[in-house]
């Protein structure tokens, strides 16, 4: 179902219509029914000089339910008690609601073309990726950013167009603002590396949850709060969304980033939901960390 935002142009004006002891609720419900809306989503707000103004309370409408519906709508109103329409009665609306008075065949064809264009735009956006590395040590050039090249190599091979974002300092407000800005600029996939640990400077997961409170944030491992520099109870990754943009927060170590990329690529191909994708990547990373810890304790 193709829905369009009315962008605050929600008025339907019916010119040259006569009312005499008409029931305004019945009129509103009849208009809602013809336009595929629910009862209560249309109200009559004014009537004067044989012109009736109705307001649509739903900000998004099914485009195919409104195109070319003028004749059907006027006919439906004409059978209501106290309502008179004539050959001079017509509907005038601005914005999307203006499609009510359009020729149905021509309007439907225009809708199909707009759907095709929108589909192509969304497809192109979904293949645009921006990568943000985080951390003061990277921002201050104390260590080399090896994560961006790894992500670029993997996703370019999958048909994505990958751009390098700026290196972000450990600041939750800054990170969330840059993620939001990238989404608004038309990136369908945002990847961050670093800042998912248990120290006070690790704020990437929190930044993602600022944009998406329902983001999936599975643990990679747990810590006892207060152990060493750990002020949080573990390391987590995050998979969230903002509008149509998917946001992935990966760890900072390069081997963990590389190990996550194949799982990520497979999940994107399969169009996995954020919770499934996050858990698959987290489970893979748990195995890597377990192997690291075993090796460390072995020595």
C-alpha positions as CSV (number, residue, x, y, z in Angstrom):
1,X,0.0,0.0,0.0
2,X,1.5,3.3,-1.1
3,X,1.1,6.0,1.6
4,X,1.9,9.7,1.2
5,X,2.4,12.2,3.9
6,X,-0.1,15.1,3.5
7,X,2.5,17.6,4.8
8,X,-0.1,19.5,6.7
9,X,-2.3,20.1,3.6
10,X,-5.2,18.2,5.1
11,X,-8.2,20.2,4.0
12,X,-10.9,19.0,1.6
13,X,-13.1,21.8,0.2
14,X,-16.4,21.0,-1.5
15,X,-17.8,23.9,-3.4
16,X,-21.4,24.5,-4.4
17,X,-22.9,22.0,-1.9
18,X,-26.1,22.8,-0.1
19,X,-27.0,21.7,3.5
20,X,-30.3,21.8,5.3
21,X,-30.5,20.1,8.7
22,X,-27.7,17.7,7.6
23,X,-25.8,15.6,10.0
24,X,-22.2,16.6,9.9
25,X,-21.0,13.4,11.5
26,X,-22.7,11.3,8.8
27,X,-21.1,13.5,6.2
28,X,-17.6,13.1,7.7
29,X,-18.1,9.3,8.0
30,X,-19.2,9.0,4.4
31,X,-16.2,10.9,3.2
32,X,-13.9,8.8,5.3
33,X,-15.4,5.6,4.0
34,X,-15.0,6.7,0.3
35,X,-11.4,7.7,0.9
36,X,-10.5,4.4,2.8
37,X,-10.1,6.1,6.1
38,X,-11.4,5.1,9.5
39,X,-14.4,6.7,11.3
40,X,-13.2,9.8,13.2
41,X,-10.3,10.5,10.7
42,X,-12.4,13.1,8.9
43,X,-14.3,16.0,10.5
44,X,-16.3,18.8,9.1
45,X,-14.7,22.1,10.3
46,X,-16.7,24.8,8.5
47,X,-19.7,25.5,6.2
48,X,-20.5,28.9,4.7
49,X,-21.5,30.3,1.3
50,X,-22.3,26.7,0.0
51,X,-18.7,25.7,0.7
52,X,-17.9,22.9,3.1
53,X,-14.5,22.4,4.6
54,X,-13.4,19.0,6.0
55,X,-10.1,18.1,7.7
56,X,-8.3,14.8,7.5
57,X,-6.8,13.9,10.8
58,X,-4.6,11.1,9.5
59,X,-1.3,12.7,8.3
60,X,-0.7,9.8,5.9
61,X,-3.2,8.4,3.4
62,X,-3.2,5.5,1.0
63,X,-2.7,7.2,-2.4
64,X,-4.7,4.6,-4.3
65,X,-7.7,5.1,-2.1
66,X,-8.1,8.8,-2.9
67,X,-7.2,9.2,-6.6
68,X,-10.1,10.0,-8.9
69,X,-12.7,9.6,-6.1
70,X,-14.5,12.9,-6.7
71,X,-17.6,11.6,-8.5
72,X,-18.0,8.6,-6.1
73,X,-17.6,10.9,-3.1
74,X,-20.2,13.4,-4.3
75,X,-22.6,10.6,-5.3
76,X,-22.3,9.1,-1.8
77,X,-23.0,12.5,-0.2
78,X,-26.0,13.2,-2.4
79,X,-28.0,10.3,-0.8
80,X,-27.5,11.7,2.7
81,X,-30.5,13.5,4.2
82,X,-30.2,17.3,4.0
83,X,-27.3,17.2,1.5
84,X,-27.8,18.5,-2.1
85,X,-25.2,18.4,-4.8
86,X,-25.5,19.6,-8.4
87,X,-23.5,19.5,-11.6
88,X,-21.7,22.6,-10.3
89,X,-20.5,20.8,-7.1
90,X,-16.8,20.1,-7.1
91,X,-13.9,19.2,-4.8
92,X,-10.9,21.4,-4.4
93,X,-7.9,20.5,-2.2
94,X,-4.2,21.3,-2.1
95,X,-1.3,18.8,-2.0
96,X,-1.9,15.1,-2.1
97,X,-5.6,15.5,-1.5
98,X,-5.9,17.3,-4.8
99,X,-5.7,13.9,-6.4
100,X,-9.3,13.3,-5.3
101,X,-10.4,15.4,-8.3
102,X,-8.0,14.0,-10.8
103,X,-8.8,11.5,-13.6
104,X,-8.4,8.1,-12.0
105,X,-6.6,6.4,-14.9
106,X,-4.1,9.2,-15.3
107,X,-3.5,9.6,-11.6
108,X,-3.1,5.9,-11.1
109,X,-0.4,5.8,-13.8
110,X,1.3,8.7,-12.2
111,X,1.3,6.9,-8.9
112,X,2.9,3.8,-10.4
113,X,5.7,5.9,-11.9
114,X,6.3,7.7,-8.6
115,X,6.4,4.3,-6.9
116,X,9.1,3.1,-9.4
117,X,11.1,6.3,-8.8
118,X,10.8,5.9,-5.0
119,X,11.8,2.3,-5.2
120,X,14.9,3.2,-7.2
121,X,15.8,6.0,-4.8
122,X,15.4,3.7,-1.7
123,X,17.5,1.0,-3.5
124,X,20.3,3.5,-4.1
125,X,20.1,4.8,-0.5
126,X,20.3,1.3,0.9
127,X,23.6,0.8,-0.9
128,X,25.2,4.0,0.5
129,X,27.4,3.3,3.5
130,X,29.3,5.7,5.8
131,X,31.8,4.5,8.3
132,X,32.7,6.4,11.5
133,X,35.7,5.4,13.6
134,X,35.4,6.5,17.2
135,X,37.9,7.2,20.0
136,X,40.3,9.9,21.0
137,X,43.3,7.8,20.2
138,X,42.2,7.5,16.6
139,X,41.1,11.1,16.4
140,X,44.4,12.3,17.7
141,X,46.3,10.1,15.2
142,X,47.9,8.0,18.0
143,X,46.9,4.8,16.3
144,X,46.1,4.0,12.7
145,X,42.5,3.5,11.6
146,X,42.6,0.0,10.1
147,X,38.9,-0.6,10.4
148,X,37.6,1.7,7.7
149,X,39.7,0.0,4.9
150,X,38.4,-3.4,6.1
151,X,34.8,-2.3,6.1
152,X,35.2,-0.7,2.7
153,X,36.9,-3.7,1.1
154,X,34.2,-6.1,2.4
155,X,31.1,-4.0,1.5
156,X,32.4,-2.7,-1.8
157,X,32.7,-6.3,-2.9
158,X,29.0,-6.6,-2.0
159,X,28.0,-3.7,-4.2
160,X,27.9,-1.0,-1.6
161,X,29.3,2.5,-2.1
162,X,31.3,3.2,1.1
163,X,32.3,6.6,2.3
164,X,34.7,7.6,5.1
165,X,33.1,9.6,7.9
166,X,35.0,11.8,10.2
167,X,36.7,10.3,13.2
168,X,34.4,10.9,16.3
169,X,35.6,11.7,19.7
170,X,34.2,9.9,22.8
171,X,31.2,12.2,23.2
172,X,27.6,10.7,23.2
173,X,25.9,13.9,22.0
174,X,28.4,14.4,19.2
175,X,28.2,10.8,18.0
176,X,24.4,10.7,18.0
177,X,24.2,14.1,16.2
178,X,26.6,12.8,13.5
179,X,24.7,9.6,13.1
180,X,21.4,11.5,12.7
181,X,23.1,13.9,10.2
182,X,24.4,11.0,8.1
183,X,20.9,9.4,8.0
184,X,19.4,12.7,6.9
185,X,22.0,12.9,4.2
186,X,20.7,9.7,2.6
187,X,23.0,7.0,3.9
188,X,21.1,3.7,4.2
189,X,23.8,2.1,6.4
190,X,25.9,3.6,9.1
191,X,28.7,1.7,10.7
192,X,30.7,2.8,13.7
193,X,33.8,1.1,15.1
194,X,34.9,1.5,18.7
195,X,33.4,2.9,21.9
196,X,31.3,-0.2,22.8
197,X,33.3,-1.2,25.9
198,X,32.7,-1.0,29.6
199,X,34.7,2.2,30.4
200,X,33.4,5.6,31.0
201,X,34.6,6.8,27.6
202,X,32.7,4.1,25.7
203,X,29.5,5.8,24.6
204,X,28.7,4.6,21.1
205,X,26.0,2.1,22.1
206,X,24.3,4.9,24.2
207,X,24.5,7.2,21.2
208,X,22.7,4.6,19.0
209,X,20.0,4.1,21.7
210,X,19.4,7.9,21.7
211,X,18.3,7.6,18.1
212,X,16.6,4.2,18.5
213,X,15.5,3.3,22.1
214,X,14.5,-0.1,20.7
215,X,18.0,-0.8,19.3
216,X,19.3,-4.4,19.8
217,X,22.3,-4.2,22.1
218,X,23.4,-7.8,23.0
219,X,26.4,-8.4,25.3
220,X,29.6,-9.8,24.0
221,X,30.9,-10.4,27.5
222,X,30.1,-9.3,31.1
223,X,32.3,-7.6,33.7
224,X,31.8,-6.9,37.4
225,X,31.2,-3.2,37.8
226,X,34.2,-1.6,39.5
227,X,36.7,-4.1,38.3
228,X,39.6,-2.1,36.9
229,X,38.2,0.7,34.8
230,X,34.9,-1.0,34.1
231,X,32.0,1.2,35.1
232,X,29.5,-0.8,33.0
233,X,28.6,-4.4,33.3
234,X,30.0,-5.6,29.9
235,X,30.8,-5.0,26.3
236,X,27.9,-4.7,23.9
237,X,27.4,-4.0,20.2
238,X,24.4,-2.3,18.8
239,X,22.1,-2.5,15.8
240,X,19.5,0.2,15.5
241,X,17.6,2.2,13.0
242,X,16.8,5.8,12.4
243,X,14.1,6.3,9.7
244,X,15.1,4.0,6.9
245,X,18.8,3.9,7.9
246,X,20.4,0.9,9.7
247,X,23.0,1.8,12.3
248,X,25.6,-0.8,13.3
249,X,28.0,-0.2,16.2
250,X,31.0,-2.6,16.2
251,X,33.9,-3.0,18.6
252,X,37.2,-1.3,18.0
253,X,39.7,-4.1,17.7
254,X,40.4,-4.8,14.0
255,X,40.2,-8.6,14.2
256,X,36.7,-8.2,15.8
257,X,35.6,-5.8,13.1
258,X,36.9,-8.2,10.4
259,X,35.2,-11.2,12.0
260,X,31.9,-9.3,12.1
261,X,31.9,-8.3,8.4
262,X,30.9,-11.6,6.8
263,X,28.1,-12.1,9.3
264,X,27.0,-8.5,8.7
265,X,27.1,-9.0,4.9
266,X,25.1,-12.3,5.1
267,X,22.6,-10.6,7.4
268,X,22.1,-7.7,5.0
269,X,21.6,-10.1,2.1
270,X,19.0,-12.0,4.1
271,X,17.3,-8.7,5.2
272,X,17.5,-9.8,8.8
273,X,15.8,-7.7,11.5
274,X,18.0,-5.7,13.8
275,X,17.6,-8.1,16.7
276,X,18.5,-11.2,14.7
277,X,21.4,-9.5,13.0
278,X,22.7,-8.2,16.3
279,X,22.5,-11.5,18.0
280,X,24.3,-13.3,15.1
281,X,27.2,-10.9,15.2
282,X,27.3,-10.9,19.0
283,X,27.4,-14.7,19.1
284,X,30.3,-14.8,16.6
285,X,32.2,-12.2,18.7
286,X,31.6,-14.2,21.9
287,X,33.4,-17.1,20.3
288,X,36.4,-14.9,19.4
289,X,36.6,-13.3,22.8
290,X,36.4,-16.7,24.5
291,X,39.3,-18.0,22.3
292,X,41.3,-14.9,23.2
293,X,40.7,-15.3,26.9
294,X,41.6,-19.0,26.7
295,X,44.9,-18.2,24.9
296,X,45.7,-15.5,27.5
297,X,45.0,-17.7,30.5
298,X,46.9,-20.5,28.8
299,X,50.0,-18.3,28.9
